[in-house]
Amino acid sequence: MCPLSPARPGKKAIYLSIQISISNQPMSDFSVTNPEYGEFLAKLTHRVQSARMAAGRAVNRELVALYWDIGRDIVEKQRTQGWGNAVVERLGTDLRREFPGVTGFSADNLWRMRQFYLEGTGTEFLALFDSSAVGSFLEQLVPESEERRKSGILEQAVPERQVAAVRELMALVPWGHHVELLKKVKTPDARLFYLREIARFGWSRAVLLHQIKASTFERSLREKKTHNFELALPDDMADQAEEMLKSRYNLEFLGMKQRMRERDLEQRLIERVQQFILELGYGFCYIGRQYRLALGEKEYFVDLLFYHRFLKALVAVDLKVRGFEPEHAGKMDFYLNVLNEKERASDDRPSIGIILCAEKNDVEVEFALKSKTNPIGVAEYRLQDNLPAEFKGKLPTAKQLADVVRGALPGDK
């Protein structure tokens, strides 16, 4: 009789032994509160958001380029074939039949595409795209543009280069923004200004409408910006910071018609922080008011602190209910030194200061900022819009009043 051999374990026994073996292995110390998991999740979230934004931009580029081409083809057919306006109505009907459920092919939108192309290739608008500046203009807006390299824009003749550059810029701006510009902005230089701002800073349509209503372009022409950005920042950041700063901010939405205490102004701005951020411009993220800075045993407070997403920098705002004084620049310079030392993240760029005051003298500001190593801008704010329409022409101008006063002074005859 043969000796008994050990029984072979069945499949179930083997499965159980494997499970027991695995369960006896030390598990990693995973917890949702683990800092490494938080960092891991943040990176993945950022990656997903970046991918979605890139996909959205790619879709928009193709859509706007398509609308440009449709507008061009309509114009060319009307010019070469003598087709009248009826072709637009018929084309809208036929395209909707060919692509049921696809929006954007109404007759009204086709007329907009035609206008979009005509205004983009108008003589005055193309003249703004000086041939010597086309390359740097596109490089600034889309430094890694594969389309630009493929299309060989810089190798084309000057008129073609200008048209290609316009088409490239147009594709960076969502179609809904173009519709608003076609309806509300009539001059080529103003249209180019808003197009560049949208492309650079990613303005939403609400921000664009606010900037148009606030006459941002007109204000940029007549009002000088005062800052030391070109001395305190690298060239590329100085240009971005200069675009971020306005020479004057319209605080009419506060509903205040006279000067008030700085704390009252600050409180009213915080109560309407969304409107204030719209006036500041796209990219500002609110951090806090009376932001505490500790230095040794003393503490200091910044009126308003923001973070600018595109500049990647903290922005401190100091409110002044009266005119600018040179010591205001020294105080802001001090705040920025502390912010850079205590609050700035390792990958943040230098902090920026904005002194918002009731009025300023540009020469005084220039001398006050000359010795400052931190980037500081000084801007005025306006609590009330220009003189109401019913009073225009009925009151003397500032010059007329000055002439009367000057004539009444002794020895002025």
C-alpha positions in Angstrom: 0.0 0.0 0.0 1.4 3.2 -1.1 2.0 5.9 1.5 -0.6 8.7 1.4 0.5 11.8 -0.4 -0.5 15.3 0.8 -3.9 16.3 -0.7 -3.6 18.8 -3.5 -5.5 22.0 -2.6 -8.5 22.9 -4.8 -8.9 26.1 -6.7 -11.0 27.6 -3.9 -8.3 26.9 -1.3 -5.7 28.4 -3.6 -7.9 31.6 -4.1 -8.4 31.9 -0.3 -4.7 31.5 0.4 -3.9 34.2 -2.1 -6.4 36.5 -0.6 -5.0 35.9 2.9 -1.5 36.5 1.6 -2.5 39.8 0.0 -4.5 40.9 3.0 -1.4 40.3 5.2 0.7 42.6 3.0 1.3 46.0 4.6 -1.1 48.6 3.0 0.2 52.0 1.9 -0.9 54.8 4.3 -3.5 56.4 1.9 -5.7 59.1 3.1 -7.6 61.9 1.4 -5.9 64.3 3.9 -2.5 63.1 2.8 -0.6 66.2 1.4 0.8 64.0 -1.4 -2.6 63.0 -2.5 -3.8 66.6 -2.4 -0.9 67.6 -4.6 -1.5 64.6 -7.0 -5.2 65.6 -7.3 -4.4 69.2 -7.9 -2.0 68.3 -10.7 -4.5 66.1 -12.4 -7.2 68.7 -12.0 -5.0 71.3 -13.6 -4.1 68.9 -16.4 -7.8 68.2 -17.2 -8.7 71.9 -17.1 -5.7 72.7 -19.4 -6.8 70.0 -21.8 -10.4 71.2 -21.9 -9.3 74.8 -22.4 -6.9 73.8 -25.2 -9.7 71.8 -26.9 -12.0 74.7 -26.6 -9.5 77.1 -28.1 -8.8 74.7 -31.0 -12.6 74.4 -31.7 -12.9 78.2 -31.6 -10.0 78.7 -34.0 -11.5 76.4 -36.5 -15.0 77.9 -36.2 -13.9 81.5 -36.6 -11.5 80.5 -39.5 -14.5 78.8 -41.1 -16.7 81.9 -40.7 -13.9 84.1 -42.1 -13.7 81.8 -45.2 -17.4 81.7 -45.7 -17.6 85.5 -45.5 -14.7 85.7 -48.0 -16.3 83.3 -50.4 -19.6 85.2 -50.3 -17.8 88.4 -51.1 -15.8 86.9 -53.9 -18.9 85.2 -55.5 -20.8 88.5 -55.4 -17.9 90.3 -57.0 -17.0 87.8 -59.7 -20.4 86.3 -60.5 -22.5 89.3 -59.9 -24.7 87.5 -57.4 -27.0 89.8 -55.4 -28.1 89.8 -51.8 -30.5 86.9 -52.4 -27.6 84.5 -52.4 -27.2 85.0 -48.6 -30.8 84.1 -47.8 -30.7 81.1 -50.1 -27.4 79.9 -48.7 -28.7 80.1 -45.2 -31.7 77.9 -46.1 -29.6 75.3 -47.9 -26.8 75.1 -45.3 -29.4 74.5 -42.5 -31.0 71.8 -44.6 -27.6 70.1 -45.2 -26.6 70.4 -41.5 -29.8 70.0 -39.5 -29.4 70.8 -35.8 -26.2 72.8 -36.4 -26.6 76.4 -35.4 -24.7 79.4 -36.9 -26.0 79.3 -40.5 -28.9 81.7 -40.3 -29.1 84.4 -42.9 -28.3 87.0 -40.2 -25.2 85.2 -39.1 -24.1 84.8 -42.8 -24.4 88.5 -43.2 -22.2 88.9 -40.1 -19.6 86.6 -41.6 -19.6 88.8 -44.8 -19.2 92.0 -42.7 -16.6 90.2 -40.5 -14.4 89.5 -43.6 -15.0 92.9 -45.2 -14.1 94.9 -42.1 -11.1 92.6 -41.4 -9.7 93.2 -44.9 -10.6 96.9 -45.1 -7.8 99.3 -46.1 -7.8 101.2 -42.9 -7.7 98.1 -40.7 -5.0 96.4 -42.7 -2.9 99.6 -42.5 -2.7 99.1 -38.8 -0.8 95.9 -39.5 2.5 97.5 -40.5 4.5 95.0 -42.5 7.6 95.4 -40.3 5.5 94.6 -37.1 3.6 91.6 -38.4 6.1 89.0 -37.2 6.6 90.4 -33.7 2.8 91.0 -33.4 2.0 87.4 -34.0 4.9 86.1 -32.0 3.7 88.1 -29.0 0.1 86.8 -29.3 0.9 83.1 -30.2 4.6 82.4 -29.7 4.1 78.6 -30.4 1.6 78.9 -33.3 2.0 75.8 -35.4 -0.5 77.3 -37.9 1.7 80.3 -38.4 4.7 78.1 -39.2 2.7 75.9 -41.6 1.1 78.8 -43.4 4.4 80.6 -43.9 2.9 84.0 -43.2 6.3 85.7 -42.8 7.3 84.6 -46.3 4.3 86.0 -48.1 4.1 89.4 -49.9 3.2 92.3 -47.7 -0.6 92.5 -48.5 -1.0 88.8 -48.1 1.0 88.9 -44.9 -1.3 91.5 -43.4 -4.4 89.6 -44.3 -3.0 86.4 -42.9 -2.0 88.2 -39.7 -5.5 89.6 -39.4 -7.0 86.1 -39.9 -4.6 84.7 -37.3 -5.6 87.3 -34.8 -9.3 86.9 -35.5 -9.1 83.1 -34.8 -7.9 83.8 -31.3 -11.1 85.6 -30.4 -14.5 83.8 -29.8 -17.2 84.4 -32.4 -19.6 85.9 -29.8 -17.0 88.6 -29.1 -16.7 89.4 -32.8 -20.4 89.8 -33.0 -20.4 92.4 -30.2 -17.4 94.2 -31.8 -19.2 94.3 -35.1 -22.3 95.9 -33.5 -20.7 98.3 -31.0 -17.2 99.3 -32.2 -17.0 101.3 -35.5 -13.4 102.5 -35.8 -10.6 100.2 -37.0 -8.1 101.3 -34.3 -10.6 100.7 -31.5 -11.5 97.3 -33.0 -7.8 96.3 -33.1 -7.3 97.5 -29.5 -10.1 95.3 -28.1 -9.1 92.3 -30.3 -5.6 92.4 -28.9 -6.8 92.8 -25.3 -9.2 89.8 -25.7 -6.5 87.7 -27.2 -3.9 88.6 -24.6 -6.0 88.5 -21.4 -8.9 86.2 -22.3 -11.6 88.7 -21.6 -15.1 87.2 -21.3 -17.9 88.7 -23.3 -19.2 90.4 -20.1 -15.8 92.0 -19.5 -15.6 93.1 -23.1 -19.0 94.8 -23.0 -18.0 96.5 -19.7 -14.7 97.8 -21.2 -16.5 99.1 -24.3 -19.2 100.9 -22.2 -16.4 102.4 -20.0 -14.7 103.8 -23.2 -11.5 102.0 -22.3 -10.0 102.6 -25.8 -10.7 106.3 -25.8 -9.4 106.6 -22.2 -6.2 104.8 -23.2 -5.5 107.5 -25.9 -6.1 110.6 -23.9 -4.8 109.7 -20.5 -1.2 109.0 -19.7 -0.3 106.0 -17.5 2.2 106.7 -14.7 4.4 103.9 -13.4 7.9 102.6 -13.2 7.3 99.1 -14.7 10.0 99.5 -17.4 12.6 100.1 -14.7 11.5 97.5 -12.1 10.4 94.6 -14.2 11.7 92.4 -17.1 10.7 93.7 -20.5 8.0 91.0 -21.1 6.4 91.5 -17.7 6.6 95.2 -17.9 4.6 95.2 -21.1 1.9 93.0 -19.5 1.8 95.1 -16.4 1.4 98.2 -18.4 -1.5 96.7 -20.2 -3.0 95.7 -16.9 -2.9 99.2 -15.4 -5.3 101.9 -16.4 -4.7 105.6 -16.0 -8.1 106.1 -14.5 -10.7 103.8 -13.0 -14.4 104.6 -13.2 -16.0 103.9 -9.8 -19.3 105.4 -10.7 -21.0 102.1 -9.8 -20.4 102.9 -6.1 -23.1 105.5 -6.2 -21.0 108.0 -4.3 -20.8 111.6 -5.5 -18.3 113.1 -3.1 -15.1 112.2 -1.3 -15.3 110.0 1.7 -13.0 108.4 4.3 -10.6 105.8 2.9 -12.2 103.1 5.1 -15.7 104.0 3.7 -14.4 103.8 0.1 -12.8 100.4 0.8 -16.0 99.1 2.4 -18.1 100.2 -0.6 -15.6 98.6 -3.0 -15.7 95.3 -1.1 -19.5 95.3 -1.1 -19.3 95.6 -4.9 -16.2 93.6 -5.4 -17.5 91.9 -8.6 -18.1 95.2 -10.3 -14.7 96.5 -9.0 -12.9 93.5 -10.5 -14.7 94.1 -13.8 -13.3 97.7 -13.8 -9.8 96.5 -12.8 -9.8 94.2 -15.8 -9.8 90.4 -16.5 -7.4 88.2 -14.6 -7.7 89.8 -11.1 -8.6 87.4 -8.2 -9.6 88.9 -4.9 -7.6 87.8 -1.9 -8.7 90.2 1.0 -9.0 93.6 2.4 -6.8 95.1 5.2 -4.5 92.2 4.5 -2.2 91.7 7.5 1.6 91.8 7.1 3.6 90.9 10.1 7.2 92.1 10.5 8.8 91.4 13.8 6.5 92.7 16.5 4.8 95.2 14.2 2.0 94.6 11.8 0.9 96.5 8.7 -2.2 96.3 6.5 -2.7 96.5 2.7 -6.0 98.0 1.8 -6.8 95.5 -0.9 -4.8 92.5 -2.1 -5.4 90.7 -5.4 -3.7 88.0 -7.4 -3.3 88.4 -11.2 -3.7 85.0 -13.0 -1.8 86.0 -16.2 0.9 88.1 -14.6 1.3 85.4 -11.9 1.8 88.1 -9.3 0.3 89.6 -6.2 -1.2 93.1 -6.8 -1.6 95.4 -3.8 -4.0 98.3 -4.0 -3.7 101.3 -1.8 -6.7 103.7 -1.7 -6.3 107.4 -1.3 -9.3 109.7 -1.0 -7.2 112.8 -1.8 -4.4 113.6 -4.3 -1.2 111.7 -4.7 1.7 112.5 -2.3 5.3 111.3 -2.8 5.2 109.5 0.6 2.5 107.2 -0.8 5.1 105.7 -3.1 7.5 105.0 -0.2 4.7 103.2 1.7 3.7 101.0 -1.2 7.4 100.2 -1.9 7.7 99.0 1.7 4.5 96.9 1.4 5.8 95.2 -1.8 9.1 94.4 -0.1 7.3 92.6 2.7 4.9 90.9 0.3 7.8 89.5 -1.8 9.5 88.3 1.4 6.6 86.9 3.3 3.7 86.1 0.9 5.1 85.5 -2.6 5.1 81.8 -3.7 8.3 80.4 -5.1 7.0 80.5 -8.7 5.3 83.9 -8.4 6.7 86.9 -10.2 7.5 90.2 -8.4 4.5 91.8 -6.6 3.0 94.9 -8.1 1.5 98.0 -6.4 -1.3 100.2 -7.6 -2.0 103.5 -5.8 -5.5 104.6 -6.5 -6.1 108.3 -5.7 -8.5 111.1 -6.4 -6.0 113.0 -8.5 -2.3 113.0 -9.4 0.4 115.2 -10.9 2.3 113.1 -13.5 5.6 114.9 -12.9 5.4 114.5 -9.2 4.6 110.8 -9.7 7.5 110.4 -12.0 10.0 111.8 -9.5 8.4 109.8 -6.6 8.8 106.5 -8.5 12.3 107.2 -9.9 14.2 105.6 -7.0 11.8 102.8 -6.2 12.9 99.2 -7.1 9.5 97.7 -6.9 6.9 98.1 -9.8 4.3 100.7 -8.8 1.6 102.3 -10.8 -0.4 105.4 -9.8 -3.9 105.9 -11.2 -6.9 108.2 -10.6 -10.4 107.1 -9.9 -13.7 108.8 -10.9 -16.8 108.6 -8.7 -19.1 110.3 -11.1 -19.3 110.2 -14.9 -18.9 113.4 -16.9 -21.3 116.2 -16.6 -25.0 115.1 -17.2 -26.2 115.8 -20.7 -28.8 118.4 -19.6 -26.0 120.6 -18.1 -23.6 120.4 -21.0 -23.0 123.7 -22.6 -24.8 125.5 -19.8 -21.8 125.8 -17.4 -18.4 127.5 -18.0 -15.5 125.2 -18.8 -12.5 125.0 -16.5 -10.5 127.2 -18.8 -13.2 129.8 -18.9 -13.3 129.9 -15.1 -9.5 130.1 -14.9 -9.4 133.0 -17.4 -12.0 134.9 -15.2 -10.0 134.3 -12.0 -6.7 135.2 -13.7 -8.2 138.5 -15.0 -9.5 139.4 -11.6 -6.1 139.0 -9.9 -4.2 142.3 -9.1 -1.5 143.2 -11.6 -2.8 140.7 -14.2 -4.1 143.4 -16.5 
